[in-house]
């Protein structure tokens, strides 16, 4: 179980720790499908906000729907939004809101208060903090956090601009 992983020195990397915990089957499958296993087994260090299987179910994420390259890239973007380069322990957080840069390049808010730690716009609760791994730390969260939608430049259009318009007529 997850709580048994809190005792002793970390012996396994983030992926193997998640597998051993048994509460992250969907997350591990998603990491495999998105081709991120080698990344999360890498040297790190990484801080991973790991949604439980229940969190994936509540979000309605069905991994069988991710089949095309674009869909798998979107899945990887979602997963990398849960990863922060470096190690952030709960004891490192001062009360208030901290903004960090997730591995996908988007900003992620982490809010610490006397009520606990919450992550992302969805305000996912950290339900178990500071699960050690040999290449970082895992914080278990109760929701899947979604990266912000890419902002489209309003000045960009798909409209074709022509310098000269030539009309055709019947003659």
C-alpha positions in Angstrom: 0.0 0.0 0.0 1.0 3.6 -0.3 1.4 4.2 3.4 3.9 1.3 3.7 6.1 3.1 1.1 6.5 6.1 3.5 8.7 4.0 5.8 12.5 3.6 5.1 14.8 4.8 2.5 13.5 4.9 -1.1 14.8 1.9 -3.1 12.8 2.2 -6.3 12.3 4.9 -8.9 9.0 6.8 -9.3 7.5 4.3 -11.8 8.4 1.2 -9.7 7.2 2.9 -6.5 3.8 3.7 -8.2 3.5 0.1 -9.4 4.3 -1.3 -5.9 1.7 1.0 -4.3 -1.1 -0.7 -6.2 -3.3 2.4 -6.3 -2.0 3.8 -9.5 -2.8 1.2 -12.2 -4.4 3.7 -14.5 -1.6 6.2 -14.0 1.0 3.5 -14.7 -0.9 2.4 -17.8 -1.2 6.0 -19.0 2.6 6.6 -18.5 3.3 3.5 -20.6 0.8 4.5 -23.3 2.3 8.0 -23.5 5.9 6.6 -23.7 7.0 8.3 -20.5 8.3 5.3 -18.6 12.0 6.0 -19.4 11.6 9.7 -18.6 10.1 8.9 -15.1 12.7 6.2 -14.5 15.4 8.8 -15.3 17.8 10.5 -12.9 15.4 13.3 -12.0 14.8 14.5 -9.4 11.1 14.8 -10.1 8.0 15.7 -8.0 5.0 13.8 -9.2 1.4 14.7 -8.3 0.0 11.2 -8.8 -3.8 10.9 -9.2 -5.3 7.6 -7.9 -7.2 5.2 -10.0 -10.4 6.7 -8.5 -9.3 10.2 -9.6 -8.9 9.0 -13.3 -12.3 7.3 -13.1 -14.0 10.5 -11.7 -12.4 12.5 -14.5 -13.9 10.2 -17.1 -10.5 9.4 -18.7 -10.7 6.2 -20.7 -7.3 5.3 -21.9 -8.7 3.1 -24.7 -9.7 6.4 -26.4 -6.1 7.5 -26.8 -5.0 5.9 -30.1 -3.7 8.4 -32.6 -0.4 10.3 -32.3 -2.3 13.5 -31.5 -4.3 11.8 -28.7 -1.2 10.2 -27.2 0.6 13.6 -27.4 -2.4 15.1 -25.5 -2.2 12.3 -22.9 1.5 13.0 -22.5 0.8 16.7 -22.0 -1.7 15.9 -19.3 0.7 13.5 -17.5 3.7 15.9 -17.7 1.5 18.6 -16.1 1.6 16.3 -13.0 5.4 16.3 -13.0 7.6 19.1 -11.7 11.4 19.0 -12.2 13.1 19.0 -8.9 12.0 17.7 -5.5 9.3 19.6 -3.6 8.5 18.2 -0.2 5.5 19.3 1.7 7.9 20.8 4.3 9.3 23.1 1.6 6.0 24.9 1.0 5.3 28.1 2.9 1.6 28.9 3.5 0.1 30.6 0.4 0.3 30.0 -3.3 3.4 29.0 -5.1 3.7 28.8 -8.9 6.0 26.2 -10.4 6.7 25.1 -13.9 5.5 21.6 -14.8 7.5 19.3 -17.1 5.1 20.2 -20.0 6.2 23.9 -19.7 2.9 25.1 -18.2 2.6 26.9 -14.9 1.1 25.0 -12.0 -0.2 26.5 -8.8 0.4 24.8 -5.5 -1.5 26.2 -2.5 -0.5 25.4 1.0 -2.7 26.3 4.0 -3.6 24.9 7.4 -6.2 22.8 5.7 -3.6 21.1 3.5 -2.0 21.3 0.1 -4.0 21.7 -3.1 -2.7 21.6 -6.7 -3.9 23.1 -10.0 -7.0 25.0 -11.0 -9.1 21.9 -10.1 -7.8 22.3 -6.5 -6.8 18.6 -6.2 -6.1 17.7 -2.6 -2.8 16.1 -1.7 -4.1 13.2 0.3 -0.7 11.6 1.0 2.5 13.7 0.8 6.1 12.9 0.5 6.2 9.3 -0.7 10.0 8.9 -1.4 11.4 7.5 -4.5 15.0 7.1 -5.6 14.6 9.8 -8.2 12.2 12.2 -6.5 9.0 12.3 -4.5 5.3 11.4 -5.1 2.4 13.3 -3.7 -0.9 11.4 -4.0 -3.8 13.6 -5.2 -7.5 13.0 -5.4 -8.2 14.6 -8.9 -6.6 14.6 -12.3 -5.3 18.1 -13.0 -5.7 19.4 -16.6 -3.1 21.7 -18.3 -4.5 25.1 -19.3 -5.8 25.3 -22.8 -3.4 26.7 -25.3 -4.2 30.3 -26.0 -4.8 31.0 -29.6 -3.5 34.3 -30.9 -6.5 36.4 -31.9 -4.5 38.0 -34.7 -3.8 34.6 -36.3 -6.4 33.4 -38.8 -6.7 30.7 -41.3 -8.0 33.4 -43.7 -6.2 33.7 -47.0 -5.0 37.2 -47.8 -4.5 38.1 -51.4 -2.9 41.2 -52.9 -4.9 41.0 -56.1 -8.3 39.4 -56.7 -9.0 38.3 -60.2 -12.7 37.8 -61.1 -14.0 35.3 -63.6 -17.0 35.9 -65.7 -18.9 34.0 -68.4 -17.2 35.9 -71.3 
